[in-house]
Amino acid sequence: MKKLIFQTDLHCGGCVRKIETGLNQLEGIDRWAVDLQHEQRLLSVWGHEIDPKTIETVFETCGFEAKLSDTQI
């Protein structure tokens, strides 16, 4: 399984709910989580076929920004 980490501009649970439907509809993603306590508001995505551009597009469509992090764990 592959894991990608994105820096986001999400601020609260309401922001997360706005992107939830879009992320849940993407194929190839098994699960995802947002760490709102981290200063870069990290989104972690686990799956087999994750397209970073598609995730960034979901965020843009919802009025937010997600950028693939330079640091992948």
Secondary structure, DSSP 8 states (H G I E B T S, - for coil): -EEEEEEE---SHHHHHHHHHHHHT-TTEEEEEEETTSTT-EEEEEESS--HHHHHHHHHHTT--EEE-S---
